[in-house]
Amino acid sequence: MNKKWAAKRITINLASAENEKLEKYCASTGRPATDVIRELIRSLSITELSASEQTTPTLKYDVPILK
């Protein structure tokens, strides 16, 4: 494996229609799915959230169930 891309591996679950669309696109362009997905991720725009849009993390506590 090319070490350049070995930084992070992910697994995605696709609906049948999504998988079919990806496979058809890859077949028509001759490109592997990993290249197509990588390009789509690179095209995502990231915007900073304003203070009012940011959420405060909530704390969760484990409470034992008594029988």
VEXDREN-2710 file (C-alpha; in Angstrom, 1 decimal):
% VEXDREN-2710
k/r/px/py/pz
1/MET/0.0/0.0/0.0
2/ASN/1.2/3.5/-0.8
3/LYS/2.2/5.0/2.6
4/LYS/1.1/8.5/1.3
5/TRP/-2.5/7.4/1.7
6/ALA/-2.1/5.2/4.7
7/ALA/-2.9/8.0/7.2
8/LYS/-6.6/7.1/7.8
9/ARG/-8.9/4.3/6.5
10/ILE/-12.6/4.6/6.7
11/THR/-15.6/2.4/6.0
12/ILE/-18.8/3.8/4.7
13/ASN/-22.2/2.1/4.4
14/LEU/-24.2/2.9/1.3
15/ALA/-27.8/2.3/0.3
16/SER/-28.1/0.0/-2.7
17/ALA/-29.1/3.0/-4.9
18/GLU/-26.0/5.0/-3.7
19/ASN/-23.7/2.1/-4.4
20/GLU/-25.2/1.5/-7.8
21/LYS/-24.7/5.2/-8.7
22/LEU/-21.1/5.2/-7.5
23/GLU/-20.4/2.0/-9.5
24/LYS/-21.9/3.4/-12.6
25/TYR/-20.0/6.7/-12.3
26/CYS/-16.8/4.8/-11.7
27/ALA/-17.4/2.6/-14.7
28/SER/-18.3/5.5/-17.0
29/THR/-15.2/7.5/-15.9
30/GLY/-12.8/4.7/-15.5
31/ARG/-11.8/5.9/-12.1
32/PRO/-11.7/3.9/-8.8
33/ALA/-14.3/4.7/-6.1
34/THR/-11.6/5.8/-3.7
35/ASP/-10.4/8.5/-6.1
36/VAL/-14.0/9.7/-6.6
37/ILE/-14.8/9.8/-2.9
38/ARG/-11.5/11.5/-2.1
39/GLU/-12.2/14.2/-4.7
40/LEU/-15.8/14.7/-3.3
41/ILE/-14.4/15.2/0.2
42/ARG/-11.8/17.7/-1.1
43/SER/-14.6/19.7/-2.7
44/LEU/-16.5/20.2/0.6
45/SER/-16.4/23.7/1.8
46/ILE/-15.9/24.3/5.5
47/THR/-17.3/27.4/7.2
48/GLU/-16.8/28.6/10.7
49/LEU/-19.8/28.4/13.0
50/SER/-20.8/31.6/14.6
51/ALA/-21.0/31.6/18.4
52/SER/-24.8/31.3/18.4
53/GLU/-24.6/28.2/16.1
54/GLN/-22.1/26.4/18.3
55/THR/-23.5/23.9/20.7
56/THR/-22.3/23.4/24.2
57/PRO/-21.3/19.8/24.8
58/THR/-23.5/18.0/27.3
59/LEU/-22.1/15.7/30.0
60/LYS/-23.5/12.3/30.4
61/TYR/-23.3/10.3/33.5
62/ASP/-23.7/6.6/33.8
63/VAL/-26.3/5.7/36.4
64/PRO/-26.4/2.1/37.6
65/ILE/-29.7/0.4/37.4
66/LEU/-30.7/-1.0/40.8
67/LYS/-32.6/-4.2/40.9
END
